[in-house]
Amino acid sequence: LEPFSFNRLENLESICFSSNRLTSLSQNTFIELNSLVDLNLNDNFLKELEPKVFDGMPKLESVDISLNYLTKIDNLH
């Protein structure tokens, strides 16, 4: 996923990227998703999440990062 991929979708409330073989997420991938409440990233190949990767989503309540290969989680928000 490229940085700023969703910056014009400010009314989006839910995203499911389950089983998409994602390997990384940039710090600015989810920027300006002001209405996003639910983010599903389960069953991918994520090994590390960049600091503040979930910034820009003030209403975010649920993030599913299960079934990944995460070894480092630091300063996500």
DSSP file with accessible surface (Angstrom, degrees, kcal/mol):
  #  RESIDUE AA STRUCTURE BP1 BP2  ACC     N-H-->O    O-->H-N    N-H-->O    O-->H-N    TCO  KAPPA ALPHA  PHI   PSI    X-CA   Y-CA   Z-CA
    1    1 A L              0   0   71      0, 0.0    25,-0.4     0, 0.0    28,-0.1   0.000 360.0 360.0 360.0 132.6    0.0    0.0    0.0
    2    2 A E    >   -     0   0  140      1,-0.1     3,-1.4    23,-0.1     0, 0.0  -0.484 360.0 -89.9 -84.2 152.7    1.4    3.4   -1.0
    3    3 A P  T 3  S+     0   0   56      0, 0.0    26,-0.3     0, 0.0    -1,-0.1  -0.285 112.4  14.6 -57.6 144.3    1.5    6.4    1.3
    4    4 A F  T >  S+     0   0   96     24,-2.5     3,-1.1     1,-0.1     4,-0.2   0.706  80.7 144.5  63.1  23.1   -1.6    8.6    1.1
    5    5 A S  T <  S+     0   0   54     -3,-1.4     3,-0.1     1,-0.2    25,-0.1   0.780  77.7  29.0 -60.0 -28.2   -3.6    5.8   -0.7
    6    6 A F  T >  S+     0   0   31     23,-0.8     3,-2.1    25,-0.1    -1,-0.2   0.164  78.5 122.9-120.9  19.4   -6.8    6.7    1.1
    7    7 A N  T <  S+     0   0   53     -3,-1.1     3,-0.2     1,-0.3    -1,-0.1   0.645  77.3  49.0 -67.4 -11.2   -6.4   10.5    1.8
    8    8 A R  T 3  S+     0   0  209     -4,-0.2    -1,-0.3     1,-0.2     2,-0.2   0.270  90.7  81.9-107.4  13.0   -9.6   11.4   -0.1
    9    9 A L    X   +     0   0   84     -3,-2.1     3,-1.9     1,-0.2    26,-0.2  -0.374  47.2 151.0-111.2  53.0  -11.9    8.8    1.6
   10   10 A E  T 3   +     0   0   91      1,-0.3    25,-0.6    -2,-0.2    -1,-0.2   0.667  69.7  54.2 -65.3 -13.2  -12.6   10.8    4.7
   11   11 A N  T 3  S+     0   0  123     -3,-0.2    -1,-0.3    23,-0.1     2,-0.2   0.477  76.8 121.4 -98.4  -0.5  -16.0    9.1    5.2
   12   12 A L    <   +     0   0   56     -3,-1.9    23,-0.2    -6,-0.2     3,-0.1  -0.420  35.2 179.1 -65.1 129.4  -14.7    5.5    5.1
   13   13 A E        +     0   0  129      1,-0.3    24,-2.8    23,-0.2    25,-2.0   0.664  60.9  27.3-107.1 -22.1  -15.6    3.7    8.3
   14   14 A S  E     -a   38   0A  64     23,-0.2     2,-0.4    22,-0.2    -1,-0.3  -0.998  54.3-174.7-146.8 140.0  -14.2    0.2    7.8
   15   15 A I  E     -a   39   0A  15     23,-2.0    25,-2.7    -2,-0.3     2,-0.5  -1.000   6.2-164.5-134.6 134.3  -11.3   -1.4    5.8
   16   16 A C  E     +a   40   0A  83     -2,-0.4    25,-0.2    23,-0.2    23,-0.0  -0.960  19.9 161.5-121.1 113.9  -10.6   -5.1    5.5
   17   17 A F    >   +     0   0   32     23,-3.5     3,-0.9    -2,-0.5     5,-0.3  -0.115  25.8 153.8-115.1  32.1   -7.1   -6.1    4.1
   18   18 A S  T 3   +     0   0   36      1,-0.2    25,-0.2     2,-0.1    26,-0.1  -0.365  67.5   2.2 -64.6 134.7   -7.3   -9.6    5.4
   19   19 A S  T 3  S+     0   0   69     23,-1.9    -1,-0.2    24,-0.2    25,-0.2   0.876  87.6 128.7  57.7  46.3   -5.3  -12.2    3.5
   20   20 A N  S <  S-     0   0   88     -3,-0.9    24,-0.1    22,-0.3    -1,-0.1   0.271  74.1-117.6-111.5   7.6   -3.8   -9.7    1.1
   21   21 A R        +     0   0  195     22,-0.6     2,-0.2     1,-0.2    23,-0.1   0.817  48.1 175.5  60.5  32.0   -0.1  -10.7    1.5
   22   22 A L        -     0   0   21     -5,-0.3    23,-2.4     1,-0.1    -1,-0.2  -0.510  15.2-178.0 -67.4 136.7    0.8   -7.2    2.8
   23   23 A T        +     0   0   96      1,-0.3    24,-0.8    -2,-0.2    25,-0.4   0.638  61.5   7.0-110.5 -21.4    4.4   -7.0    3.8
   24   24 A S        -     0   0   72     22,-0.1     2,-0.4    23,-0.1    -1,-0.3  -0.990  52.7-148.9-157.4 160.5    4.7   -3.4    5.1
   25   25 A L        -     0   0    2     23,-0.4    25,-0.7    -2,-0.3     2,-0.1  -0.999  21.4-135.2-133.3 130.5    2.7   -0.3    5.9
   26   26 A S    >   -     0   0   26    -25,-0.4     3,-1.6    -2,-0.4     4,-0.4  -0.459  25.5-112.5 -81.2 158.0    4.1    3.2    5.6
   27   27 A Q  T 3  S+     0   0   80      1,-0.3     3,-0.3    -2,-0.1    28,-0.2   0.825 117.4  43.1 -59.1 -31.8    3.5    5.8    8.3
   28   28 A N  T >  S+     0   0   56      1,-0.2   -24,-2.5     2,-0.1     3,-0.8   0.245  81.6 103.1-102.6  14.8    1.3    7.8    5.9
   29   29 A T  T <  S+     0   0    0     -3,-1.6   -23,-0.8   -26,-0.3   -24,-0.2   0.923  92.8  30.1 -62.4 -43.7   -0.7    5.0    4.4
   30   30 A F  T >  S+     0   0    0     23,-0.5     3,-1.1    -4,-0.4    -1,-0.2   0.147  86.3 146.1-106.2  21.0   -3.8    5.7    6.5
   31   31 A I  T <   +     0   0   37     -3,-0.8    25,-0.2     1,-0.2   -25,-0.1  -0.258  66.2  13.6 -63.3 141.4   -3.5    9.4    6.9
   32   32 A E  T 3  S+     0   0   98      1,-0.2     2,-1.4   -24,-0.1    -1,-0.2   0.705  74.8 139.2  67.1  25.8   -6.7   11.5    7.0
   33   33 A L    X   +     0   0    0     23,-1.1     3,-1.1    -3,-1.1    26,-0.3  -0.582  22.1 167.3 -92.3  72.8   -9.1    8.7    7.5
   34   34 A N  T 3   +     0   0   78     -2,-1.4    25,-0.3     1,-0.3    -1,-0.2   0.689  69.7  41.8 -66.3 -21.0  -11.1   10.7   10.0
   35   35 A S  T 3  S+     0   0   25    -25,-0.6    -1,-0.3   -23,-0.2     2,-0.2   0.466  80.1 125.6-105.6  -2.6  -14.1    8.4   10.1
   36   36 A L    <   +     0   0    0     -3,-1.1    23,-0.2     1,-0.2   -23,-0.2  -0.391  21.2 162.1 -65.9 127.5  -12.3    5.0   10.1
   37   37 A V        +     0   0   45    -24,-2.8    24,-2.5     1,-0.3    25,-2.1   0.700  62.2  40.4-111.4 -35.8  -13.5    2.9   13.1
   38   38 A D  E     +ab  14  62A  57    -25,-2.0   -23,-2.0    23,-0.2     2,-0.4  -0.972  56.1 179.5-128.6 127.9  -12.4   -0.6   12.1
   39   39 A L  E     -ab  15  63A   0     23,-2.6    25,-2.3    -2,-0.4     2,-0.6  -0.981   7.9-166.3-130.4 117.8   -9.2   -1.7   10.4
   40   40 A N  E     +ab  16  64A  35    -25,-2.7   -23,-3.5    -2,-0.4    25,-0.1  -0.917  23.4 154.2-109.7 114.5   -8.6   -5.4    9.6
   41   41 A L        +     0   0    0     23,-2.8     3,-0.3    -2,-0.6     5,-0.2   0.065  29.3 141.0-120.6  20.5   -5.0   -6.4    8.7
   42   42 A N        +     0   0   26      1,-0.2   -23,-1.9    22,-0.1   -22,-0.3  -0.206  55.3  23.9 -72.2 156.8   -5.1  -10.0    9.8
   43   43 A D  S    S+     0   0   77     23,-2.0   -22,-0.6   -25,-0.2    25,-0.2   0.933  91.2 116.6  58.8  55.1   -3.5  -12.9    8.0
   44   44 A N  S    S-     0   0    2     23,-0.6    -1,-0.2    22,-0.3   -21,-0.1  -0.512  76.8 -99.9-126.0-160.8   -0.8  -11.0    6.1
   45   45 A F        +     0   0   86    -23,-2.4     2,-0.3    -2,-0.2    23,-0.1  -0.083  60.0 149.7-119.1  32.0    3.0  -11.0    6.1
   46   46 A L        +     0   0    0     -5,-0.2    23,-2.0     1,-0.2   -22,-0.1  -0.498  15.4 171.4 -69.8 129.5    3.6   -7.9    8.2
   47   47 A K        +     0   0  137    -24,-0.8    24,-2.7     1,-0.4    25,-0.9   0.668  66.3  11.8-107.7 -28.8    6.8   -8.2   10.3
   48   48 A E  E     -c   72   0B  97    -25,-0.4     2,-0.5    22,-0.2    -1,-0.4  -0.994  61.8-142.4-151.0 145.0    7.0   -4.7   11.7
   49   49 A L  E     -c   73   0B   2     23,-1.3    25,-0.6    -2,-0.3     3,-0.1  -0.957  28.2-121.9-112.6 127.9    4.7   -1.6   12.0
   50   50 A E    >   -     0   0   81    -25,-0.7     3,-1.6    -2,-0.5   -24,-0.0  -0.303  41.7 -86.0 -63.2 150.5    6.3    1.8   11.6
   51   51 A P  T 3  S+     0   0   63      0, 0.0    25,-0.3     0, 0.0    24,-0.2  -0.262 112.7   8.8 -56.3 140.2    5.9    4.2   14.5
   52   52 A K  T >  S+     0   0  103     23,-3.9     3,-1.8    22,-0.3    24,-0.2   0.711  79.4 147.3  61.9  25.0    2.7    6.2   14.3
   53   53 A V  T <  S+     0   0    0     -3,-1.6   -23,-0.5     1,-0.3    24,-0.1   0.798  73.0  48.9 -61.5 -23.9    1.3    4.1   11.5
   54   54 A F  T >  S+     0   0   13     22,-1.7     3,-0.7   -25,-0.1    -1,-0.3   0.315  82.9 119.6-100.7   8.6   -2.2    4.5   12.9
   55   55 A D  T <   +     0   0   48     -3,-1.8   -25,-0.1    21,-0.2    22,-0.0  -0.376  60.9  47.2 -65.3 153.3   -2.0    8.3   13.3
   56   56 A G  T 3  S+     0   0   28    -25,-0.2   -23,-1.1   -24,-0.1    -1,-0.2   0.585  88.3  93.6  89.6   8.7   -4.5   10.3   11.3
   57   57 A M    X   +     0   0    1     -3,-0.7     3,-1.5   -25,-0.2   -23,-0.1  -0.659  45.0 171.3-130.4  76.7   -7.5    8.0   12.3
   58   58 A P  T 3  S+     0   0   93      0, 0.0   -24,-0.1     0, 0.0    -1,-0.1   0.743  77.6  47.0 -64.8 -21.5   -9.0    9.8   15.4
   59   59 A K  T 3  S+     0   0  125    -26,-0.3   -25,-0.1   -25,-0.3   -24,-0.1   0.409  77.0 135.7 -99.8   3.0  -12.1    7.5   15.6
   60   60 A L    <   +     0   0   43     -3,-1.5   -23,-0.2     1,-0.2   -22,-0.2  -0.291  15.8 159.8 -58.2 125.0  -10.2    4.2   15.2
   61   61 A E        +     0   0  164    -24,-2.5     2,-0.4     1,-0.3   -23,-0.2   0.640  58.5  38.8-115.5 -31.5  -11.5    1.7   17.8
   62   62 A S  E     +b   38   0A  57    -25,-2.1   -23,-2.6     2,-0.0     2,-0.4  -0.989  51.3 173.6-135.6 129.1  -10.5   -1.7   16.4
   63   63 A V  E     -b   39   0A  53     -2,-0.4     2,-0.7   -25,-0.2   -23,-0.2  -0.992  13.5-160.7-132.5 122.9   -7.4   -3.0   14.7
   64   64 A D  E     +b   40   0A  54    -25,-2.3   -23,-2.8    -2,-0.4   -22,-0.1  -0.913  24.7 156.5-105.6 111.2   -6.9   -6.7   13.9
   65   65 A I        +     0   0   45     -2,-0.7     3,-0.4   -25,-0.1     5,-0.2   0.095  29.9 135.5-117.2  21.2   -3.3   -7.6   13.3
   66   66 A S        +     0   0   55      1,-0.2   -23,-2.0   -23,-0.1   -22,-0.3  -0.201  57.4  30.9 -68.0 160.0   -3.5  -11.2   14.2
   67   67 A L  S    S+     0   0  119    -25,-0.2   -23,-0.6     1,-0.2    -1,-0.2   0.877  92.1 116.2  58.1  43.0   -1.9  -14.0   12.1
   68   68 A N  S    S-     0   0   26     -3,-0.4    -1,-0.2   -25,-0.2   -23,-0.1  -0.594  75.8-111.1-119.3-172.3    1.0  -11.8   10.9
   69   69 A Y        +     0   0  137    -23,-2.0     2,-0.1    -2,-0.2   -24,-0.1  -0.163  52.3 163.8-115.0  37.9    4.7  -12.2   11.6
   70   70 A L        +     0   0   43     -5,-0.2   -22,-0.2     1,-0.2   -23,-0.1  -0.355  15.6 161.8 -66.5 131.1    5.1   -9.2   13.8
   71   71 A T        +     0   0  126    -24,-2.7     2,-0.4     1,-0.3   -23,-0.2   0.468  67.6  40.2-120.1 -14.3    8.3   -9.0   15.8
   72   72 A K  E     +c   48   0B  99    -25,-0.9   -23,-1.3     2,-0.0     2,-0.4  -0.976  51.5 171.9-144.4 126.4    8.3   -5.3   16.7
   73   73 A I  E     +c   49   0B  86     -2,-0.4     2,-0.4   -25,-0.2   -23,-0.1  -0.964  18.7 163.6-133.2 114.7    5.4   -3.0   17.7
   74   74 A D        -     0   0   78    -25,-0.6   -22,-0.3    -2,-0.4    -2,-0.0  -0.996  58.3 -20.2-138.2 132.7    6.5    0.5   18.8
   75   75 A N        +     0   0  118     -2,-0.4   -23,-3.9   -24,-0.2   -22,-0.1   0.861  65.9 168.4  42.9  57.9    4.7    3.8   19.2
   76   76 A L              0   0   33    -25,-0.3   -22,-1.7   -24,-0.2   -21,-0.2   0.765 360.0 360.0 -74.4 -25.1    1.8    3.0   17.0
   77   77 A H              0   0  153    -24,-0.1    -1,-0.2   -23,-0.1   -24,-0.1  -1.000 360.0 360.0-149.2 360.0   -0.3    6.0   18.0
